Amino acid sequence: MKTTPFTKYHIANGAKMAEFAGYNMPIEFTGINEEHLNVREKAGVFDVSHMGEIWVKGPNALAFLQHITSNNVAALTDGKVQYTTMPNGKGGIVDDLLVYRIDAETYLLVVNAANIAKDYAHIVKEGEAFGLTGGKEIYNASDEICQLAVQGPLAMKIIQKMCPAPVEDLVYYTFVKTEIAGIKDAIVSATGYTGAGGCEIYIANEDADKLWKALWEAGEEYGLKNIGLGARDTLRLEKGFCLYGNDIDDTTSPIEAGLGWITKFVEGKDFIDRPLMERQKAGEITRKLVGFKMIDRGIPRHGYDITDAEGNKIGVVTSGTMSPCLKVGIGMGYVKPEFAKVGTEIYIKVRERLLKAGVVKLPFV
């Protein structure tokens, strides 16, 4: 099982550790609800060093990325970030990811931890037609880079104390290459998976101890706390963000998943599965991902059946939890299109009981 450069600190701080995507990761420290609310109200730090980083470089990089991703990479300028998916050629999603444009011929792809090997193999294979070679123009730097996400309304006040350059008002989905805690050439970006504000910090593994020490010195006055993957999941679900492996996977399309907004049918963008997705966009879908809130008391869980009032199965829950902010069960799941309208009553099958829920507009909070 792999470790990150910060694993020793998690263990020293009493984290409940478990295997996740091949890494020994902290699931919780003081409790999911407490950690969740600290991020919503103050600030928390997540070790997300298990995420993958893949460089794509060269004069054909843009044309290549236009082919393998659903969003319009040509709309990016230097210092901008884009959320997108990689269609798999069979109507599903290889992964959802972030694309960072460093310059016109240099891009950084940030991918999900469990998909690094799969993604890299797919990217290298597709890159051959564009003259891009694995280990050269396409380079997997995942084992060389560590990443911390500092999230919450006070997060950027903490980060500003560590940076000589102005970063406190960093615009959403942009990044800067800057010095942080005396570390040169760090990347600080504002994307976030919690909806609470904040940033991600990318540095070389050898600088991890320096960053960790400086972060806690800067964050003490703002109530910074360690946050585990448990609260990361409840935070992202409250904002209606998809989790790969739950809400999207190799069998679900971006259109079915409500990700039409990152599926751009612009002129000249001949991306994988475009004809299929154009048909789906026009209405050829048999299921749709929706958010729902429990009306009856109960907690929806991944894999639970969704039914109509008579108990006929109409879909399945992909993510669910008790919302720490709302104090009510919330979830997402795929349903037949006729049940996807906001306000529709649906039922979640929990231990053979049908519990009433209602389809709601995302995000939950």
Rosetta blueprint (number, residue, H / E / L):
1 M L
2 K E
3 T L
4 T L
5 P L
6 F L
7 T H
8 K H
9 Y H
10 H H
11 I H
12 A H
13 N L
14 G L
15 A L
16 K E
17 M E
18 A E
19 E E
20 F E
21 A L
22 G L
23 Y E
24 N E
25 M E
26 P E
27 I E
28 E E
29 F L
30 T L
31 G L
32 I H
33 N H
34 E H
35 E H
36 H H
37 L H
38 N H
39 V H
40 R H
41 E H
42 K L
43 A L
44 G E
45 V E
46 F E
47 D E
48 V L
49 S L
50 H L
51 M L
52 G E
53 E E
54 I E
55 W E
56 V E
57 K E
58 G L
59 P L
60 N L
61 A H
62 L H
63 A H
64 F H
65 L H
66 Q H
67 H H
68 I H
69 T L
70 S L
71 N L
72 N L
73 V H
74 A H
75 A H
76 L L
77 T L
78 D L
79 G L
80 K E
81 V E
82 Q E
83 Y E
84 T E
85 T E
86 M E
87 P E
88 N L
89 G L
90 K L
91 G L
92 G L
93 I E
94 V E
95 D E
96 D E
97 L E
98 L E
99 V E
100 Y E
101 R E
102 I E
103 D E
104 A L
105 E L
106 T E
107 Y E
108 L E
109 L E
110 V E
111 V E
112 N L
113 A H
114 A H
115 N H
116 I H
117 A H
118 K H
119 D H
120 Y H
121 A H
122 H H
123 I H
124 V H
125 K H
126 E H
127 G H
128 E H
129 A H
130 F H
131 G L
132 L L
133 T L
134 G E
135 G L
136 K L
137 E L
138 I E
139 Y E
140 N E
141 A L
142 S L
143 D L
144 E L
145 I E
146 C E
147 Q E
148 L E
149 A E
150 V E
151 Q E
152 G L
153 P L
154 L L
155 A H
156 M H
157 K H
158 I H
159 I H
160 Q H
161 K H
162 M H
163 C L
164 P L
165 A L
166 P L
167 V L
168 E L
169 D L
170 L L
171 V L
172 Y L
173 Y L
174 T E
175 F E
176 V E
177 K E
178 T E
179 E E
180 I E
181 A L
182 G L
183 I E
184 K E
185 D E
186 A E
187 I E
188 V E
189 S E
190 A L
191 T L
192 G L
193 Y L
194 T L
195 G L
196 A L
197 G L
198 G E
199 C E
200 E E
201 I E
202 Y E
203 I E
204 A E
205 N H
206 E H
207 D H
208 A H
209 D H
210 K H
211 L H
212 W H
213 K H
214 A H
215 L H
216 W H
217 E H
218 A H
219 G H
220 E H
221 E H
222 Y H
223 G L
224 L L
225 K E
226 N E
227 I L
228 G L
229 L H
230 G H
231 A H
232 R H
233 D H
234 T H
235 L H
236 R H
237 L H
238 E H
239 K L
240 G L
241 F L
242 C L
243 L L
244 Y E
245 G L
246 N L
247 D L
248 I E
249 D L
250 D L
251 T L
252 T L
253 S L
254 P L
255 I L
256 E L
257 A L
258 G L
259 L L
260 G H
261 W H
262 I H
263 T L
264 K L
265 F L
266 V L
267 E L
268 G L
269 K L
270 D L
271 F L
272 I L
273 D L
274 R H
275 P H
276 L H
277 M H
278 E H
279 R H
280 Q H
281 K H
282 A L
283 G L
284 E L
285 I L
286 T L
287 R L
288 K E
289 L E
290 V E
291 G E
292 F E
293 K E
294 M E
295 I L
296 D L
297 R L
298 G L
299 I L
300 P L
301 R L
302 H L
303 G L
304 Y L
305 D E
306 I E
307 T E
308 D L
309 A L
310 E L
311 G L
312 N L
313 K E
314 I E
315 G E
316 V E
317 V E
318 T E
319 S E
320 G E
321 T E
322 M E
323 S L
324 P L
325 C L
326 L L
327 K L
328 V L
329 G E
330 I E
331 G E
332 M E
333 G E
334 Y E
335 V E
336 K L
337 P H
338 E H
339 F H
340 A L
341 K L
342 V L
343 G L
344 T L
345 E E
346 I E
347 Y E
348 I E
349 K E
350 V E
351 R L
352 E L
353 R E
354 L E
355 L E
356 K E
357 A E
358 G E
359 V E
360 V E
361 K L
362 L L
363 P L
364 F L
365 V L
